[in-house]
Amino acid sequence: MESSVLLKVFYIPKISFSPNQTITVKEGDEAELICINDGNDPNATTVWRRQGTNTNISKNGELNLKNVNRTDAGLYTCRVETKAGVYEDNAKVDVQYAPTIDIRYFPTKRKLKCIPNGIPDRYMLKDWEHTTEYNDHIRFLPIMKEGNNAILTIPENVTGKDHHRDKGIYICRASNNISSADGMFVMRKYNLSLNGTPYFVSSTENTQYGVYLTTANIKIKFVSVPEYNSYDVYKNGTKFRNYTESVYRNMKLTDNIYGENVSVKGSIISLQIHIDTLDDFSTYKIVVKNAIGSSTHTIKLFSASAPFMPKILKTSAKQTQIFVLWKPGFDGGYLQWFIVEYKEKGDIYWNNQTVNSSNSTVIGGLQLATKYIIRMLARNMIDESNRTEEIIVQTDESVSETDFSAIISLIAVLLCLLIIAAYFRRGKIKQFIDTR
């Protein structure tokens, strides 16, 4: 007698991973890991778990990660259950992402530290940028690397003034060659708010103007951190109260910081002073105070007037145009503009051309070979200046003798070039025939 026995031998499977046991993926992309076992148990089951947990995140051999986040980085366990036993192996997911930036300020050392944090942790760092709160560029400052960090030690103010010019926004930019929504370089801003006594911006005019028997408006523009709490006005050394005030806070003011004209946030105190006597045209000292201390600014109030007469420096004429260049005079304390008057010699009525904020103009649409009379004046909100002396200018003929001679010379040169070219071409053709 004999009998057959089917012997099934299940062996320990070897686990492998596709594409690799360690994969690198950029944040926002997709990733796939396949767990492969070479066991011979057809009923083997394969699951994926995040290391340190007992929850299955995939019940087959494929681990699919959609829109990968940096929190998805870590070890993943492939667990294979067969009749020969349970076997596990780990695969690693590395997630690359653009750095986030932290900035810290150390006031005693006047030092800023830019700390990028990303994967990979190899960074390119740009110079620090200093701007105003309105994003107006002031300057670039070189970095000093300290490991992966960018250090900025704010230079000491060599002018002897307070450090107001160093306040503002400081920007650090870093990249690890992983792009983000901001581009290849990620930036972080730090608002450096330095407390100090109030300071007066460069656009505060030291000389201001008023008109006799009207109300003058003196404007004081300044920045104060912390916010100012009071101010006093002195006239010729004596406390002065005969004014009406208007206060405007959080205004965009123009200041010159390290050679750049930029916008800063500050306040304007406007003093309306009625000019009753000539004594009101005087020196006014304004003392602005905050919790740190006080600062003083002196303004001289002068009597405004009509602008001074401009001076014509040059006139030149073409066929239908006359160019006029002049030197402006004193504007009388207010914005001035200029009026150029002209007419044909012998005409009664004048034509005019108004020019704003310039010192030259071109009068067009004139007649050929015609004599014109030119004069001009300045005007502001008070009055107009005297007129200049009259200047006679004659426009050119349609083609001057000089221009005609130049044209004839040019034609002659072109004819010579054509003759030379024709002669050269004929010689080449003859040379070709002779060789044949």
ZAMARGU-4260 file (C-alpha; in steps of 0.2 Angstrom, whole numbers, plus 5000, padded with zeros to 4 digits):
<rodrens>
0) 5000/5000/5000 | 5006/5018/4997 | 4999/5036/5000 | 5003/5053/4993 | 5006/5068/5005
5) 5007/5086/4999 | 5019/5095/5008 | 5018/5114/5007 | 5034/5124/5014 | 5031/5142/5017
10) 5048/5152/5019 | 5052/5168/5026 | 5049/5182/5013 | 5061/5195/5009 | 5054/5213/5009
15) 5060/5226/4996 | 5053/5243/4991 | 5050/5252/4975 | 5057/5264/4969 | 5069/5264/4984
20) 5068/5261/5003 | 5071/5280/5005 | 5062/5292/4994 | 5064/5311/4993 | 5049/5322/4988
25) 5045/5340/4987 | 5031/5347/4997 | 5015/5348/4987 | 5020/5334/4975 | 5014/5316/4976
30) 5024/5301/4981 | 5021/5282/4980 | 5030/5268/4989 | 5027/5249/4984 | 5031/5236/4997
35) 5036/5219/4988 | 5038/5202/4996 | 5045/5187/4988 | 5036/5175/4999 | 5026/5160/4992
40) 5010/5162/5002 | 4997/5168/4990 | 4986/5173/5004 | 4999/5184/5012 | 4992/5202/5017
45) 5002/5218/5017 | 4998/5234/5026 | 5007/5251/5029 | 5008/5259/5045 | 5016/5276/5051
50) 5030/5271/5063 | 5024/5272/5081 | 5006/5269/5077 | 4994/5254/5076 | 4983/5261/5062
55) 4984/5255/5045 | 4985/5268/5032 | 4985/5257/5017 | 4979/5239/5016 | 4989/5234/5000
60) 5007/5235/4995 | 5005/5253/4989 | 5007/5268/4999 | 5001/5284/4990 | 5003/5301/4997
65) 4994/5315/4989 | 4999/5333/4990 | 5014/5329/5002 | 5016/5340/5017 | 5031/5342/5028
70) 5022/5333/5042 | 5022/5317/5031 | 5041/5315/5032 | 5046/5300/5043 | 5047/5281/5044
75) 5033/5270/5037 | 5032/5251/5041 | 5027/5238/5029 | 5020/5223/5038 | 5018/5207/5029
80) 5008/5193/5037 | 5011/5175/5030 | 5008/5157/5036 | 5027/5158/5040 | 5025/5172/5051
85) 5024/5191/5052 | 5038/5201/5045 | 5041/5220/5044 | 5053/5233/5037 | 5054/5252/5037
90) 5054/5264/5023 | 5059/5282/5024 | 5050/5297/5016 | 5060/5313/5016 | 5050/5329/5012
95) 5059/5344/5005 | 5052/5361/5008 | 5056/5380/5006 | 5062/5387/5023 | 5052/5397/5035
100) 5061/5411/5043 | 5062/5417/5061 | 5070/5434/5065 | 5076/5439/5083 | 5082/5456/5089
105) 5095/5458/5102 | 5094/5476/5107 | 5109/5478/5118 | 5120/5472/5104 | 5109/5481/5090
110) 5109/5464/5082 | 5097/5455/5071 | 5097/5436/5068 | 5089/5428/5053 | 5085/5409/5056
115) 5080/5399/5041 | 5072/5382/5044 | 5069/5371/5029 | 5074/5354/5020 | 5088/5353/5014
120) 5096/5364/5027 | 5109/5372/5015 | 5104/5390/5012 | 5109/5405/5000 | 5106/5421/5010
125) 5104/5439/5002 | 5110/5455/5010 | 5098/5462/5022 | 5086/5476/5015 | 5081/5491/5026
130) 5064/5499/5020 | 5051/5510/5028 | 5034/5505/5033 | 5028/5510/5016 | 5040/5498/5008
135) 5051/5512/5002 | 5069/5506/5000 | 5082/5514/5011 | 5098/5503/5009 | 5106/5486/5008
140) 5116/5479/5023 | 5129/5465/5021 | 5126/5449/5031 | 5138/5439/5042 | 5135/5421/5042
145) 5134/5411/5058 | 5131/5393/5053 | 5115/5393/5044 | 5110/5410/5051 | 5112/5427/5044
150) 5118/5440/5056 | 5116/5459/5055 | 5124/5471/5067 | 5116/5488/5064 | 5130/5501/5061
155) 5132/5514/5074 | 5125/5531/5069 | 5140/5542/5066 | 5131/5558/5065 | 5129/5559/5084
160) 5110/5560/5082 | 5097/5548/5089 | 5095/5531/5080 | 5078/5536/5072 | 5085/5533/5055
165) 5088/5515/5059 | 5070/5511/5063 | 5059/5503/5050 | 5057/5486/5041 | 5072/5474/5040
170) 5070/5460/5027 | 5079/5444/5027 | 5079/5433/5011 | 5084/5414/5011 | 5083/5400/4998
175) 5087/5381/4998 | 5083/5379/4980 | 5065/5374/4984 | 5053/5385/4976 | 5038/5392/4986
180) 5023/5403/4983 | 5035/5418/4985 | 5047/5411/4972 | 5064/5404/4975 | 5069/5416/4989
185) 5058/5416/5004 | 5058/5433/5014 | 5053/5438/5032 | 5051/5456/5038 | 5055/5462/5055
190) 5048/5479/5061 | 5061/5487/5071 | 5052/5501/5081 | 5065/5511/5091 | 5059/5522/5105
195) 5067/5539/5106 | 5063/5558/5107 | 5053/5565/5093 | 5062/5570/5077 | 5057/5582/5063
200) 5058/5575/5045 | 5068/5583/5032 | 5052/5589/5023 | 5048/5601/5037 | 5052/5618/5030
205) 5063/5629/5041 | 5057/5645/5031 | 5039/5647/5029 | 5028/5661/5022 | 5013/5671/5026
210) 5003/5686/5019 | 5000/5702/5029 | 4982/5703/5036 | 4978/5685/5032 | 4981/5669/5041
215) 4997/5660/5039 | 4998/5641/5041 | 5014/5634/5049 | 5016/5615/5047 | 5028/5605/5058
220) 5031/5587/5052 | 5038/5574/5064 | 5040/5556/5069 | 5037/5551/5087 | 5039/5534/5095
225) 5031/5533/5107 | 5017/5544/5102 | 5019/5563/5107 | 5009/5569/5121 | 5011/5588/5120
230) 5019/5603/5112 | 5023/5621/5116 | 5026/5636/5104 | 5038/5650/5108 | 5039/5667/5098
235) 5055/5676/5100 | 5058/5666/5116 | 5041/5669/5124 | 5028/5656/5125 | 5015/5659/5112
240) 4997/5654/5112 | 4988/5665/5099 | 4985/5652/5086 | 4973/5639/5081 | 4979/5621/5079
245) 4975/5606/5068 | 4983/5589/5072 | 4985/5575/5059 | 4992/5558/5065 | 4997/5543/5055
250) 5001/5554/5040 | 5013/5549/5025 | 5028/5561/5026 | 5043/5563/5016 | 5060/5561/5024
255) 5078/5559/5018 | 5086/5543/5026 | 5103/5538/5022 | 5102/5549/5006 | 5086/5542/5000
260) 5069/5552/4999 | 5056/5540/5007 | 5039/5540/5014 | 5038/5537/5033 | 5023/5537/5045
265) 5022/5553/5056 | 5011/5567/5062 | 5008/5585/5057 | 5004/5600/5068 | 4997/5614/5058
270) 4997/5631/5067 | 4985/5644/5059 | 4992/5662/5064 | 4983/5677/5059 | 4996/5690/5053
275) 4989/5706/5062 | 5005/5716/5063 | 5022/5715/5054 | 5029/5708/5071 | 5020/5692/5067
280) 5033/5689/5054 | 5045/5681/5067 | 5054/5666/5073 | 5044/5652/5080 | 5051/5638/5091
285) 5041/5622/5093 | 5045/5610/5107 | 5037/5592/5104 | 5037/5580/5119 | 5034/5562/5122
290) 5037/5549/5136 | 5056/5549/5132 | 5059/5567/5131 | 5057/5582/5119 | 5064/5590/5103
295) 5064/5607/5096 | 5062/5614/5079 | 5064/5632/5074 | 5054/5640/5059 | 5056/5657/5052
300) 5040/5665/5046 | 5043/5678/5032 | 5031/5689/5022 | 5026/5681/5006 | 5026/5692/4990
305) 5024/5691/4971 | 5038/5681/4963 | 5054/5689/4956 | 5056/5692/4938 | 5064/5678/4929
310) 5079/5681/4917 | 5079/5675/4899 | 5096/5666/4896 | 5094/5660/4878 | 5083/5660/4863
315) 5086/5651/4847 | 5075/5648/4832 | 5071/5635/4819 | 5059/5636/4804 | 5043/5635/4814
320) 5049/5635/4832 | 5058/5646/4845 | 5067/5638/4860 | 5067/5649/4876 | 5078/5646/4891
325) 5077/5656/4907 | 5083/5657/4925 | 5069/5658/4938 | 5069/5671/4952 | 5063/5669/4970
330) 5046/5661/4970 | 5039/5673/4984 | 5036/5659/4996 | 5023/5650/4985 | 5023/5639/4970
335) 5026/5649/4955 | 5023/5646/4936 | 5029/5655/4921 | 5020/5663/4906 | 5030/5666/4890
340) 5021/5679/4879 | 5025/5681/4860 | 5018/5689/4844 | 5024/5694/4827 | 5032/5710/4826
345) 5019/5723/4821 | 5005/5714/4829 | 4994/5721/4843 | 4989/5706/4852 | 5000/5694/4862
350) 4999/5675/4862 | 5005/5666/4878 | 5011/5649/4884 | 5011/5643/4902 | 5024/5632/4909
355) 5024/5624/4926 | 5040/5619/4936 | 5052/5621/4922 | 5065/5633/4915 | 5063/5631/4897
360) 5049/5629/4883 | 5047/5627/4864 | 5035/5639/4855 | 5029/5630/4840 | 5017/5633/4825
365) 5026/5649/4819 | 5029/5656/4802 | 5044/5654/4792 | 5057/5669/4791 | 5046/5679/4802
370) 5052/5691/4816 | 5044/5688/4833 | 5044/5697/4850 | 5047/5687/4866 | 5044/5692/4884
375) 5039/5682/4900 | 5034/5684/4918 | 5032/5673/4933 | 5016/5671/4944 | 5011/5664/4960
380) 4995/5664/4971 | 5000/5681/4977 | 5003/5691/4962 | 5014/5691/4946 | 5031/5698/4943
385) 5037/5712/4931 | 5039/5707/4913 | 5056/5704/4906 | 5063/5715/4892 | 5056/5711/4875
390) 5068/5701/4863 | 5066/5700/4844 | 5069/5683/4837 | 5067/5678/4818 | 5063/5661/4812
395) 5073/5652/4799 | 5069/5650/4780 | 5063/5634/4775 | 5080/5628/4770 | 5095/5639/4775
400) 5110/5641/4764 | 5120/5631/4776 | 5108/5617/4776 | 5107/5618/4756 | 5126/5617/4755
405) 5126/5602/4767 | 5113/5593/4756 | 5123/5596/4740 | 5139/5589/4748 | 5129/5574/4754
410) 5122/5571/4736 | 5140/5573/4729 | 5147/5560/4741 | 5133/5548/4737 | 5136/5550/4718
415) 5154/5546/4720 | 5150/5530/4730 | 5138/5524/4716 | 5151/5527/4703 | 5165/5518/4712
420) 5153/5503/4715 | 5148/5503/4697 | 5166/5503/4691 | 5171/5490/4704 | 5157/5478/4698
425) 5162/5481/4679 | 5180/5476/4683 | 5174/5460/4692 | 5163/5455/4677 | 5178/5458/4665
430) 5190/5448/4676 | 5177/5434/4676 | 5176/5434/4656 | 5195/5434/4654 | 5197/5419/4665
435) 5185/5409/4654
</rodrens>
